[in-house]
């Protein structure tokens, strides 16, 4: 199992990450599609080839072709949106907030899977990419759809652990080589 291989690659000084990785994926209460879509979209967002290489096959095996594509689409569209909206928010000139984005985001309206799943994946990717505006927006959509805070927290716990695992393993690869 790729998850076990990923866990075994984590150095002893990061034992908490190893335990958390097993917990957030292995003991998650999320339905399979939400879990593995979150894992895949976050693995892409970490920009860690090691994390993506190890988790993608299992995600693909646990997702329908439509969900697999939608999870990748969530990572792709949020890579753009998180930069745009984070920048708009961080600029001190409020006029940028009144300007039309003019960026295509059609996949958000028609992701090919349940809207709640896509929103959850978008929220998790936004956590990795650090966009407060996108986090707020996706969290509000999820809450209005009846998703509880525990489910939303599961998604950003997965994001935080995968980001930390990716950063740790990439650093180890540089230090070793």
Beta strands, then each sheet from edge to edge (+ up, - down):
end
